[in-house]
Amino acid sequence: MVIFLKGMGPLLLFFILGLWLVSPSLVQENDRERHFLTQHFDAKPKGRDDKYCAKIMRQRGLTQPCKERNTFIHGDYPSIKAICGDKAGNPYEEGRFRISKSPFQITICEHRGGSARSRCKYRATSNFRYIVIACEHGLPVHLDHTIIAN
């Protein structure tokens, strides 16, 4: 075993160095996707009214301070991720973003009073909209805006 490792020294060192250089970008990419999901994804909401907004905004840590406006996308994650590809999304604004080919059920939570100390209050608006997202390496990382479905 020692003889095997001794002969693999340079190759093993190169492999470890490669992992060290690649890993931070993969971790950062996953962190951005995780942040997107925390802020904007709720597969099966219970409610979708003002109480829903107050509860989910608090659960997701978006009330320190009270976030003025946040949009939650409802549905399954693979459908949202697919917008990053050509099957479910199209380039938007000179390719900087991707727009969904189909509308998604969404809930917009808008701050309407209160503070981090006295509980943030939100008004909910629910409808179907096309979503415009930024993708990195095939993963959704930023919700730019939504467009009302006609």
Secondary structure, 3 states (H helix, E strand, C coil): CHHHHHHHHHHHHHHHHHHHHHHHHHHHHHHHHHHHHHHHECCCCCCCCHHHHHHHHHHCCCECCECCEEEEEECCHHHHHHHHCCCCEEEECCCCEEEECCCEEEEEEEEEECCCCCCCEEEEEEEEEEEEEEEECCEEEEEEEEEECC
